[in-house]
C-alpha cells in the first residue's frame, strides 16, 4: 500500500505570476513530489492569462497531477455579449471563447483527473470536453464529522428561514428577499436570516437598501460574521439556496444534515441534493420561491416531513467528511 504524505509549500504572496509559477515547478522537482493537487475553477492556473496553464509546465515524469474544480463557468460565459457593439469586439469575444475551450483541452491532456464536486458538474464537463470525458471524477466535499444529532433535534427548530453564503449577486440573496417580502405580512411570526461572510461591498449595500424598499427590515437579520454557523442551521426550520449558479453548495448539504426543510434554485449541483422538483424553483423567480416557502409555513405536517426527508438524504447518501476522505484515498492509491 502506498504511503501518502502531505507537504505544504511556503508561498510568498508577494511573488508575481511568473515568479510564482517558476517557484512552484522548481519546488515540485526539488522535493520529488509524486502527486500534485491543484484547486481552482474551469480556467484557473493561467489557462487564459498566459495561454498555457501552469499545470502544463509541470514535468510529468513519475508524477500525477489532479485538479479539483470547485466552480465551472456557466455555458458560453466567454462568448461576446450584446453590449459589445463593434464588429471587432464581437469577433474578439468569439475568438476568446474558442481559445478558452482549446486551452482547457490542453490543460486536461496534462491532468490525470479533474475532480468535480457534484454529479451535475461532472456530466457537464464530460459534455463540454468529450475527448477527455474519462478523466472526470465526482467526489462530494463535506466538512461534516458525523450524521449524529440530538434525539429531539426537530423540537429545537424555530420559525426561521435561513440562507448561508457570502454576499454576492450570484448567491441570489436579493431573490430570497423579494420572495420573503411577498409572504411576510401574512406570516408575522416568521423571520428571515441571511448569514454571510463580510459586510463590505456594493452587493451588501444593495441588500441593505432592499430591506427598506421592501419594508421588511424589522423581519430580517443580516449576519456578516460568524464562527459557529451550525447554531443557525440547528435553529432554522427552512433553508433556501437561491443561487443563480452553484457548483454544489456545502451550506445546503449542512442545512440538510441539521434537518432543515430545504428549497433551492434549479441550477448546478443544487439539483444533486434536492431531487424533488416540488422544492426547486427557476433562478430569479421570486414568485415561485414565495409559493414554495408559503406551502411549508402553512402546513406544519408537510414542513416536518420535508425536514425528515432532508435529514435522511444526507444519511443515506453518506455525505460526510469521512466518506470524502475515503474516496480521495482510493483515488490516490489508483494513480500510477
N, C-alpha and C positions, 0 to 999 in steps of 0.2 A: 504494500500500500504506500502511495506517495505521501511523504510528509509535507505539509503545507505551512510555510512561514510567511509572515507579512512584514514588509519593510516600508517604512514611511520616509519619503524624501524630504529633506529640508528645503523648502520652497521659498525663494526670495521674491516677495511681492513686487519689489522694485524693478525686476528684470523686464526688458521689453520682450515683444513676442518672439523675435528671432533668437535672442539670448536664452529665453526660457526653453524654447524648442531644442536648442543645442545642448543645454544643460540636461534636459530630460533624456535625450538619446544617449548622451555620454554616461549618464547615471545608470541607465538600464544595462549598458555594456559593462561598465566597470564593476557593477555589483552582481553580474551574471543572473539577472532576473529572468526566471523561466516563464512567468505568466504576468503580462501587463494588462491591468484592468482600467479602462477609461470610463468616465461618466460624462454624459452630455445629452445633446439632442440630435436631431437629424443632421444638421450641418455644423456640428461642433468640431473643435480641434482643427480649425483652419481650412475646412473644406472649401469655403468661399473666400476667406480673407487672403489666402496665399495660393489659391488654386489647388495645390496638393496638400492634403491633410498631414499634420504631424505624424499621425498613425502610419501613413505610407512610408515615412522615412526611417522607421524603426527596423533595424535588421531582423529578419525572421529566423535566422539561423539558431535552431534549438530553442525557439521562443514561441509562445502562444499569445495572441492578442485578442482581448474581448472589449466590446463597447456596450455599456448599459445605457440604453436610450430612454431617458425619462420623459421626453416630450417630442413627438413628431409634429411637423408643421401641418396645418390644415391643407387640404388639396388645393393645388395651384396657388399657394401662398406667395410664390415668387413670380407669378405671371404679371404682365403690365396691367396697371389699374386705369380706370377710366379718367382719373384726374390728370394722367399724363397725356397731354393733348397733342404734342408734336409727334410726327412720324418717327423721328429719331429716338425719342424717349420710349415709344411703344416697341420699336424694334430692339432697343437695348434691353427692355424688360423681358421680352420674349427670349432673347439670347441668354439672359441671365437665368431664366427658368430652365432652358435646355442644358446650360452649363452646370447648374446645380445638380441636375439628375445625373449627368455624366460623371461629375467629380464624386458624387456619392457612390456610384457604382465602383469607381476606382478604390475608394476607401473600403468598401465591402470586400473587394478582392483581397485586400491585405489583412482582413479580420478572420479569425477562426469562427467567431459567432458574434451576433449582435443580440443582446437580451432586451426584449420588450417587456414592459411592466404590466401589460394587460393582453388578453387574447384579441381584443379589438385592434390594438396596435400591431400585434404580430401579423394578423391577417392583412391589415392594410399595407404593412411593409412588404409582405410577400407579393401582393398585387403590384405595388409600385416598382419593385426591383426583382422581377421574376427570375433573372439569371442567377440570383443568389438566395432564392427563397428557402433553401435548405439550411442556410446559416442563421435563420431567425429562430430564437427560442423565447419562450414566455416563462417568466418567473414572477409571481406576485410578491411585491415587497410588503413588509409588515414590521411594526415595532411592538406588536402585542406579545407579551411574555406568555400568556395563557388565555384560556377562554373561561376561566372561573369567575363567577360573580356571587354576591351575597344571595342567599336563598330568597329573600324578599325584595330583590332588586326592582321589580316593577312598582312596588309601593312607594318608592322614593322619587318617582317621577313627578314633575311639576308641570304646570300649564305653560310650557316654554317651547318656542320654535327656535331652533339653533342653526347657525351656519358658521363654519370654521374655515378660515383661509385668509391669506394676506389680501389686503385691499387692492384689488386690481380689476380693471374692466373685464378681462377675460374670465374672472371668477363669478361675475354676474350678480353681485350683491344688489345692484340697482334694480334688477328684475324682481328679486325677492321683496325688496321694499315696496315696489308698486303692487305686488300681489297681496302683501300683508295689509296695505292701506285699503284694499278693496273689501276686506273682511273684518278689519279691526273694530269698527263701530258695532257690528253685530255680535262680537265675541269679546266683551270688555275684560274678561278675566285672563285672557291670553296675552303673553308678551313675546317679543322677538329679540333674540340676542345675536349680534354679529361679532365674532371673535376673530381679530386679525393680528398681524404681526407688527404694524407700525402705524403711527398717526400722521406720518409725513406723506406728502404727495398730493397731486391735483385730484386724483380719483377719490381719496378720502374726503377732501373738501367738497367734492360733488355730493357724496353721501350725506355729509352734514347739511348741505343746502336742501337735499331732498326731504329730510326729516321735517323741516319747517314747511316746505311747499306742500307736502302730503298731510301735514298736521298730525303726525304720529310720533313726535319727539318724546312725549311722555310715555310711550308704549314700547320704545326700542332702546336697548342697551348696546352701546358701541364699546367694545373692549379692544384696546390697542396693544396690550402686553399681558401675557400670562405665562407662568411657568408650570401650571397644572391644568392643561386643557381637559384632562379626564374628568374633573369635577363638573365641567359644563355638560359633558356627554352623559354623566350619571344622572343629572337633574332634568335634562331636556326630554320631552315626550316625542317631539317631531324633529327630524333633522332634514334640511334641504340642501342639496348640492346643485346650485343654479348655474354652473359654469357654461360658458359659451364654447369652450373646448377643453378637454381634460384627458390626459393620458391614462390615468387610472383613478386617483382620488383616495389618498390614505385617510383623510379625515372622514370620508364616507365609510370606509371599512371600520374605522374606530367607533363611529356612531352606531353601526350595526352591532358591533361587539358589545356595546353598552345598552343595547336593547331599545334604541330609538326607532320610531316608525319612520322609515327613510323614503324620501322623494328625490328625484334627480332629473336633470335635463337629459334629453335623448341624444347624448353626444359621447364619443370616445369610449374610454374604459368604464365610464359610469354604468353603461349597459352590461358590463361584466358582473356587477354587483347587484343591480336592480333589474331583475329579469321579468318582473310582472309589468306589462305595459300600462296597467292602470295607475302606476305610480311614476311614470315617466311623462315629461311634457316637452314640447318643442321649445328649444332655447329661445329666450327673449319673449315668450308668450306668457305674460304675467296673468292674463285672464284664465288660461288653462291651469296654471300653477295655483291660482287662488281657489279654483273649484276643487282641486285635489286636496289642498290643505283643509278647506272647509268641510269636505266629506269626512275627514278624520276627526276634526274637533267637534263635529256634531254627532258623532256615533262612537261612543266610548267602547263598545264591543269591537267594532272594526279597528279602532285605534290600538287596543290591546292585542288583537290578532296580528296586526301589522308589526307591532313591537316584537312579538314572538317569532314571526317569520324572519325578520331581520337578524335577530339573535341566532336562530337556528341555522341560517345561511352561513354565518361565519364559522360555526362549529362544524357543520357538515363539509364545508369547503376547506377546512384546516388552514384558515387564514391566520397565521401567527408567525412569530419570528423564528421559532424552532424549525418549522416547515420550510421557510425561506432558506435558512442556513443549510439544511439538509440537501435541498435542491442545488444550491451553489457548490457544495462539497462534491456532490455526484458529478456535476458538470466539470469541475476542476480535475477530478480523477479520470474523466473520459478523454481529457486533452492529450495529444501526442507528446 
